[in-house]
Amino acid sequence: MPEGWRKAVFWALKVNFFILAVDLILLLTWSLLYNINVVAPVRRDFFPFLLLLESGLVFLIGGTIAMASSIFPSKIREHVFHSEEKWSKEKLKKGEAKANLYILAGIFLFLESVGLALLV
């Protein structure tokens, strides 16, 4: 596996585990506050639905990052906000690389939500 791919996969997995940890903490807190069993929200498809919503949000963030560095938003910033910042191909490539990381994390979250929905 190339070094760039390895770093991207490890970054996406770290983000994925962080999101899962936050979700589990929220699920435990919610179950303690309402005095319900922890397994009940998972069985009622709450947890897979939460992961699906989060994967959609991560996909939107990745798409926004990719779009923000394209030429159209750059020209809008230049003409409307009188920005001196010019569009460059290097910024576009950096934005696309950053967006790919978020899209990869979204793919992991989506696959986990589908897998969890099929298992439960």
C-alpha positions as CSV (number, residue, x, y, z in Angstrom):
1,M,0.0,0.0,0.0
2,P,1.5,3.4,-0.9
3,E,2.4,5.7,1.9
4,G,-0.2,8.3,1.0
5,W,-3.0,5.8,1.1
6,R,-1.8,4.3,4.4
7,K,-1.9,7.8,6.0
8,A,-5.3,8.5,4.5
9,V,-6.8,5.2,5.7
10,F,-5.3,5.6,9.2
11,W,-6.6,9.2,9.4
12,A,-10.1,8.1,8.3
13,L,-10.1,5.2,10.8
14,K,-9.0,7.6,13.7
15,V,-11.9,9.9,12.8
16,N,-14.2,6.9,12.5
17,F,-13.3,5.6,16.0
18,F,-13.6,9.1,17.5
19,I,-17.1,9.4,16.1
20,L,-18.0,5.9,17.3
21,A,-16.7,6.8,20.8
22,V,-18.7,10.0,20.9
23,D,-21.8,8.1,19.7
24,L,-21.4,5.4,22.4
25,I,-20.9,8.0,25.1
26,L,-24.1,9.8,24.0
27,L,-25.9,6.5,23.8
28,L,-24.8,5.5,27.3
29,T,-25.7,9.0,28.7
30,W,-29.1,8.8,27.0
31,S,-29.8,5.4,28.4
32,L,-28.8,6.5,31.9
33,L,-30.9,9.6,31.8
34,Y,-34.0,7.8,30.6
35,N,-33.4,4.5,32.6
36,I,-33.6,2.3,29.6
37,N,-31.5,-0.7,28.5
38,V,-28.4,0.2,26.5
39,V,-29.3,-2.5,23.9
40,A,-32.8,-1.1,23.3
41,P,-31.8,1.9,21.1
42,V,-29.4,-0.3,19.1
43,R,-32.2,-2.8,18.5
44,R,-34.7,-0.2,17.4
45,D,-32.3,0.9,14.7
46,F,-31.4,4.2,16.4
47,F,-27.7,3.6,16.3
48,P,-27.5,2.6,12.7
49,F,-29.6,5.6,11.8
50,L,-27.4,7.9,13.8
51,L,-24.3,6.5,11.9
52,L,-26.1,6.9,8.6
53,L,-26.9,10.6,9.4
54,E,-23.3,11.2,10.5
55,S,-22.0,9.6,7.3
56,G,-24.2,11.9,5.3
57,L,-22.9,14.9,7.2
58,V,-19.3,13.8,6.6
59,F,-20.0,13.4,2.9
60,L,-21.5,16.9,2.8
61,I,-18.4,18.3,4.6
62,G,-16.1,16.6,2.1
63,G,-18.1,17.8,-0.8
64,T,-18.1,21.4,0.5
65,I,-14.4,21.3,1.0
66,A,-13.9,20.1,-2.6
67,M,-16.3,22.6,-4.0
68,A,-14.9,25.6,-2.0
69,S,-11.5,25.3,-3.6
70,S,-12.9,25.2,-7.2
71,I,-12.9,28.1,-9.5
72,F,-16.5,29.2,-9.2
73,P,-16.4,30.0,-5.4
74,S,-13.0,31.6,-5.9
75,K,-14.4,34.0,-8.5
76,I,-17.3,34.8,-6.3
77,R,-15.0,35.6,-3.4
78,E,-12.9,37.7,-5.7
79,H,-15.7,39.8,-7.2
80,V,-18.2,40.0,-4.3
81,F,-15.9,40.2,-1.4
82,H,-13.1,42.0,-3.3
83,S,-10.6,39.4,-2.2
84,E,-7.1,39.5,-3.5
85,E,-6.8,35.8,-3.3
86,K,-6.5,34.2,-6.7
87,W,-7.5,30.7,-7.8
88,S,-4.7,28.2,-8.2
89,K,-4.5,24.6,-9.3
90,E,-2.4,23.8,-6.2
91,K,-5.1,25.0,-3.8
92,L,-7.6,22.9,-5.8
93,K,-5.4,19.8,-5.5
94,K,-5.0,20.4,-1.7
95,G,-8.7,20.9,-1.3
96,E,-9.5,17.7,-3.2
97,A,-7.0,15.7,-1.2
98,K,-8.5,17.0,2.0
99,A,-12.0,16.2,0.8
100,N,-11.0,12.7,-0.1
101,L,-10.1,12.1,3.5
102,Y,-13.6,13.1,4.7
103,I,-15.2,11.1,1.9
104,L,-13.2,8.0,3.0
105,A,-14.3,8.5,6.6
106,G,-17.9,8.8,5.4
107,I,-17.6,5.6,3.5
108,F,-16.5,3.8,6.6
109,L,-19.4,5.3,8.6
110,F,-21.8,4.3,5.9
111,L,-20.6,0.7,5.7
112,E,-20.8,0.5,9.5
113,S,-24.3,1.7,9.5
114,V,-25.4,-0.7,6.9
115,G,-23.6,-3.6,8.6
116,L,-25.1,-2.7,11.9
117,A,-28.6,-2.4,10.5
118,L,-28.2,-5.9,8.9
119,L,-26.9,-7.5,12.1
120,V,-29.5,-6.1,14.4
